[in-house]
């Protein structure tokens, strides 16, 4: 059977083996998928060993996505823009190909699973780290009316704005930009909620129709999700669907078969409770 794995550090928490096992079973694919904790100084060597040993494909997670981008011989346009790769495989010519499926995973969860509209909407993204860089191009491809990035370190938001300006109407800076502005969709991509914190946001940000999405997930709603509910957002979601959708896109790249994600999202949701 074909060998796949996810490389990261730490890796214990990874749900990718469970997700890909579910996809493989559903699509009757003869494959195995393992989680591997790679030492911080051993990434390149481990990737090369994996493919030289007949490995078929890799997912790459924290903290190696930028290194994976640097290592790939060829990259998708969206990975190029992100400067980060979460999916690796060999082309028919034996080249190491890198893709980034995070952004498409986010968009698909919002549009296909949650039924949210992005086209023509005013989008706000909180944060300007690696997670944001990975999703900007797929978000802009949906043709929002505007996309605003705010970050604690305003300069990082401004850098992203400059880098992605040619792809659409994008602006950004510090949180003070948010006074007197409203958004149809707010995406939390800060790591703040992992530590139970959240950026200080004016409640006036939301309309009665606003949707709020936290890119992280857990058994309980995050602080950002609770803030959204308190401020009467129309809809609130966490990042579990994004996780499964980015995995589905990687699976599709490798196997040329598209798994149904709904049952797998439900399965993971139940396991969280
Ligand atoms: P990731 O890969 O998850 O994006 P990262 O690159 O370390 O991780 O980025 C973390 C993001 O969360 C950054 O935008 C960070 O803001 P700074 O650039 O100012 O550091 C943001 N962040 C982390 N903790 C935060 C907090 N308590 N309040 C607001 N933003 C926070």
Boltz pocket constraint, residues with backbone or C-beta under 6 A from the ligand:
constraints:
  - pocket:
      binder: B
      contacts: [[A, 126], [A, 127], [A, 128], [A, 129], [A, 130], [A, 131], [A, 132], [A, 151], [A, 152], [A, 153], [A, 154], [A, 156], [A, 189], [A, 190], [A, 191], [A, 192], [A, 197], [A, 198], [A, 199]]
      max_distance: 6.0
